């Protein structure tokens, strides 16, 4: 998808200083979006902490699954 946006060039320059492998603005934005997605997923997982769960792990571990 093609989109025109204004990007703070000082931030692009700072990222290039930190990671010289990122050559284009597109690469930088793709990585930034991936990092944002990963951060949001981790936050969602943290919110699930402490949720109730019922089950017997010992039985689940010893229960034999039939081979197909």
C-alpha distances in whole Angstrom, upper triangle without the diagonal:
4,7,10,13,16,17,21,22,25,23,21,24,26,23,24,27,27,25,25,23,20,20,16,15,11,14,16,13,12,16,16,14,16,19,18,18,21,23,22,23,26,27,27,29,32,32,33,36,39,38,41,41,44,45,48,46,49,49,46,46,50,48,48,45,47,45,44
4,7,10,13,15,19,19,23,21,19,22,24,22,22,26,26,25,25,23,19,19,15,13,11,14,15,13,13,17,17,15,17,20,20,20,23,24,24,25,28,29,29,32,34,34,36,38,42,41,44,44,47,48,51,49,52,53,49,50,53,52,52,49,50,49,47
4,6,10,12,16,17,20,19,17,21,22,21,22,25,25,24,24,23,20,19,15,13,11,14,15,12,13,16,16,14,17,20,18,19,22,23,23,25,28,28,28,31,33,33,35,37,41,40,43,44,47,48,51,49,53,53,50,50,54,53,53,50,52,51,49
4,7,10,13,14,18,17,16,19,21,20,21,24,25,24,24,24,20,19,15,12,11,15,15,12,15,18,17,16,19,21,20,21,24,25,24,27,29,29,30,33,34,34,37,39,43,42,45,46,50,51,54,52,55,56,52,53,56,56,56,54,55,54,53
4,6,10,12,15,14,13,17,18,18,19,22,23,22,23,23,19,18,15,11,12,15,14,11,14,16,15,14,18,19,18,20,23,23,23,25,27,27,28,31,32,32,35,37,41,40,44,45,48,50,52,51,54,55,52,52,56,55,56,53,55,55,53
4,7,9,12,12,11,14,16,16,17,20,21,21,22,22,19,18,15,11,13,16,14,12,15,17,15,16,19,20,19,21,24,23,24,27,28,28,30,32,33,33,36,38,42,42,45,47,50,52,54,52,56,57,54,54,58,57,58,56,58,57,56
4,6,9,8,8,11,12,12,14,16,17,18,18,19,16,15,13,9,11,13,11,10,14,15,13,14,17,17,17,19,22,21,22,25,26,26,28,31,31,32,35,36,40,40,44,45,49,50,52,50,54,55,52,52,56,56,56,54,56,56,55
4,5,6,7,9,10,11,13,15,16,17,18,19,16,16,14,11,14,15,12,12,16,16,14,16,19,18,18,21,23,22,23,26,27,27,29,32,32,33,36,37,40,41,45,46,50,51,53,51,55,56,53,53,57,57,58,56,58,58,57
4,5,5,6,9,10,10,12,14,15,15,17,14,14,12,10,13,14,12,12,16,16,15,17,20,20,20,23,24,24,25,28,29,29,31,34,34,35,38,39,43,43,47,48,52,53,55,53,56,58,54,54,58,58,59,57,59,58,58
4,5,5,6,9,10,11,12,14,15,17,15,15,14,12,16,16,13,14,18,17,15,18,21,19,20,23,24,23,25,28,28,28,31,33,33,34,37,38,42,43,46,48,51,53,55,52,55,57,54,54,58,58,59,57,60,59,59
4,5,5,6,9,10,11,12,14,16,13,14,13,11,14,14,10,11,15,14,12,15,17,16,16,20,21,20,22,24,25,25,28,29,29,31,34,34,38,39,43,44,48,49,51,49,52,53,50,50,54,54,55,53,56,55,55
4,5,5,6,9,10,10,11,13,10,10,9,7,11,11,8,9,13,12,11,14,16,16,16,20,21,20,22,25,25,26,29,30,30,32,35,36,39,40,44,45,48,49,51,49,52,53,50,50,54,54,55,53,55,54,54
4,5,5,6,9,10,10,13,11,11,11,10,13,13,10,13,16,15,14,17,19,18,19,23,23,23,25,28,28,29,31,33,33,35,37,38,42,43,46,47,51,52,53,51,54,56,53,52,56,56,57,55,57,56,56
4,5,5,6,9,10,13,11,13,13,12,15,14,11,13,16,14,13,17,18,17,18,21,21,21,23,26,25,26,29,30,30,32,35,35,39,40,44,45,48,50,51,48,51,53,50,50,53,54,55,53,56,55,55
4,5,5,6,8,10,8,10,11,10,12,11,8,10,13,11,10,14,15,14,15,18,18,18,21,23,23,24,27,28,28,30,33,33,37,38,42,42,46,47,48,46,48,50,47,47,50,51,52,50,52,51,51
4,5,5,5,8,6,8,9,9,12,11,8,12,14,12,13,16,17,16,18,21,21,21,24,26,26,27,30,31,31,34,36,36,40,41,45,45,49,49,51,48,51,52,49,49,52,53,53,51,54,53,52
4,6,6,10,10,11,13,13,16,14,12,15,17,15,15,19,20,18,20,23,23,23,26,28,27,28,31,32,32,35,37,37,41,42,46,46,50,50,52,49,51,53,50,49,53,54,54,53,55,54,54
4,6,9,9,12,14,14,16,14,11,14,16,13,13,17,17,15,18,21,20,20,23,25,24,25,28,29,29,31,34,34,37,39,42,43,46,47,48,45,48,50,47,46,49,50,51,50,52,51,51
4,5,6,9,11,12,14,11,9,13,14,11,12,16,16,15,17,20,19,20,23,24,24,26,28,29,29,32,34,34,38,39,42,42,46,46,47,44,47,49,46,44,48,49,49,48,50,49,49
4,5,7,10,12,14,11,11,14,15,13,15,18,18,18,20,23,22,23,26,27,27,29,31,32,32,35,37,37,41,42,45,46,49,49,50,47,50,51,48,47,51,51,51,50,52,51,50
4,6,9,12,13,9,10,13,13,12,14,17,16,16,19,21,21,22,25,26,26,28,30,31,32,34,36,36,40,41,44,44,47,47,48,45,48,49,46,45,48,49,49,47,49,47,47
4,6,8,9,6,6,10,10,9,11,14,14,14,17,19,19,20,23,24,25,27,29,29,30,33,34,35,39,40,43,43,46,47,48,45,48,49,46,45,49,49,49,47,49,48,47
4,7,9,7,8,11,12,12,14,16,17,18,20,22,22,24,26,27,28,30,32,33,34,36,38,39,43,43,46,47,50,50,51,49,51,53,49,48,52,52,52,50,52,50,50
4,5,5,6,9,10,11,13,14,16,17,19,20,21,23,25,26,27,29,31,32,33,35,37,38,42,42,46,46,49,50,51,49,52,53,49,49,52,52,52,50,52,50,50
4,5,5,6,9,10,10,12,14,15,16,18,20,21,22,24,26,27,29,30,31,33,35,37,40,41,44,45,48,49,50,48,51,52,49,49,52,52,52,50,52,51,50
4,5,5,6,9,10,10,12,14,15,16,18,20,21,23,24,26,27,29,30,32,33,35,39,39,42,43,46,46,48,46,49,50,46,46,50,50,50,47,49,48,47
4,6,5,6,9,10,11,12,14,15,17,18,20,21,23,24,26,27,29,31,32,34,37,38,41,41,44,45,46,44,47,48,44,44,47,47,47,45,47,45,45
4,6,5,6,9,10,11,12,14,15,16,18,20,21,23,24,26,27,29,31,32,36,36,40,40,43,44,46,43,46,48,44,44,48,48,48,46,48,47,46
4,5,5,6,9,10,10,12,14,15,16,18,20,21,23,24,26,27,29,31,34,35,38,39,42,43,45,43,46,47,43,43,47,47,47,45,47,46,46
4,5,5,6,9,10,11,12,14,15,17,19,20,21,23,24,26,28,29,33,33,36,37,40,40,42,40,43,44,41,41,44,44,44,42,44,43,42
4,5,5,6,9,10,11,12,14,15,16,18,20,21,23,25,26,27,31,32,35,35,38,39,41,38,41,42,39,39,42,43,43,41,43,42,42
4,5,5,6,9,10,10,12,14,15,16,18,20,21,23,25,26,30,30,34,34,38,39,41,39,42,43,40,40,43,44,44,42,45,44,43
4,5,5,6,9,10,11,12,14,15,17,18,20,21,23,25,29,29,32,33,36,37,39,37,40,41,38,38,42,42,42,40,42,42,41
4,5,5,6,9,10,11,12,14,15,17,18,20,22,23,27,27,30,30,34,34,36,34,37,38,35,35,39,39,39,37,39,38,38
4,5,5,6,9,10,11,12,14,15,16,18,20,22,25,26,29,30,33,34,36,34,37,38,35,35,39,39,40,38,40,40,40
4,5,5,6,9,10,11,12,14,15,17,19,20,24,24,28,29,32,34,36,34,37,38,35,36,39,39,40,39,41,41,41
4,5,5,6,9,10,11,12,14,15,17,19,23,23,26,26,30,31,33,31,35,36,32,33,37,36,37,35,38,37,37
4,5,5,6,9,10,11,12,14,16,17,21,21,24,25,28,29,31,29,32,33,30,30,34,34,35,33,36,36,36
4,5,5,6,9,10,11,13,15,16,19,20,24,25,28,29,31,30,33,34,31,32,35,36,37,36,39,39,39
4,5,5,6,9,10,11,13,15,18,18,22,23,27,28,31,29,33,34,31,32,35,35,37,35,38,38,38
4,5,5,6,9,10,11,13,17,16,20,20,24,25,27,26,29,30,27,28,32,32,33,31,34,34,34
4,5,5,6,9,10,11,15,15,19,20,23,24,26,25,28,29,27,27,31,31,33,32,35,35,35
4,5,5,6,9,10,14,14,18,20,23,25,27,26,29,31,28,29,33,33,35,34,37,38,38
4,5,5,7,9,13,12,16,17,21,23,25,24,28,29,26,27,31,31,33,31,34,35,36
4,5,5,7,10,11,14,15,18,20,22,21,24,26,23,24,28,28,30,29,32,33,33
4,5,5,9,10,14,15,19,21,23,22,25,27,25,26,29,30,32,31,35,36,36
4,5,8,9,12,14,18,21,23,23,26,28,25,27,30,31,33,32,35,37,37
4,6,6,9,11,15,17,20,19,23,24,22,23,27,27,29,28,32,33,34
4,6,9,11,14,17,19,18,21,23,21,22,26,27,29,29,32,34,35
4,6,9,12,15,17,17,20,22,21,22,25,26,29,29,33,34,36
4,7,10,13,16,16,20,21,20,21,25,25,28,27,31,33,34
4,7,10,13,14,18,18,17,20,23,22,26,26,29,31,33
4,7,10,11,14,15,14,16,19,19,22,22,25,28,29
4,7,9,12,12,12,15,17,16,20,20,23,26,28
4,6,9,9,8,11,13,13,16,17,20,23,25
4,6,5,6,9,10,11,14,16,19,22,24
4,5,5,6,9,10,13,15,18,21,23
4,5,5,6,9,12,14,18,20,23
4,5,5,6,9,12,15,18,21
4,6,5,8,10,13,16,19
4,6,8,10,14,16,19
4,6,9,12,15,18
4,6,10,13,16
4,6,9,12
4,6,9
4,6
4
